[in-house]
Amino acid sequence: MTNALAPFTLKGFYLLTWGTALGTNAWHIVSMHKAFSTLDRESFAHLQARMHPAYFGTSTLLTGALLATHLYFHPVLLRRAAWWGIEEGVQGLLIVAAFVPQLINWVAVGPRAIRLAYERHRAERAGKDTPAQDLAAATSAVSTVHGVSSALNLVSGLSLAALGLAVSM
């Protein structure tokens, strides 16, 4: 009877939280690639401006809950500095490696990318009043920040996938 209730236990919550975090990350990568290849630049920027805060917030909260649950199951980690020396510590480090990039994206990089994209669109609409070098600089800034955001998101996704492998072994 206890197996039937497994999803409603703390261990079930841990597994569902991990699966949701990993699935959300994978879906975000696929859907944003599809949106980028389908929408014009301005529509894509508007979509990102609405979706990214919700996505990064959800991902951050999911990985934070995952970390809190992991620490609840392994309280020895709270008293130990060298997590890499034990299996549960390595799993905890993988969760931290997923949590921190999402938090950085949610708090700093994501809002900056959105702001820079809107500034570039304003410069494009200004047309002839905007020198080509300013437009090129704005495009370069958006590309750089978006690349940083994508790299952070990839690190988070790979860390969550590695966590699944680490737990299953």
Buried (B, 14 or more C-beta within 10 A) or exposed (E): EEEEEEEEEEEEBBBBBBEBBBEBBEEBBEEBEEBEEEBEBBEBBBBBBEBBBEBBBBBBBBBBBBBEBBBEEBEEBEEBEEBEEBEBBBBBBBBBBBBBBBBBBBEBBBBBBBBBBBEBBEBBEEEEEBEEEEBEEBBEBBEEBBEBBBEBBEBBBBBBBBBBEBBEE
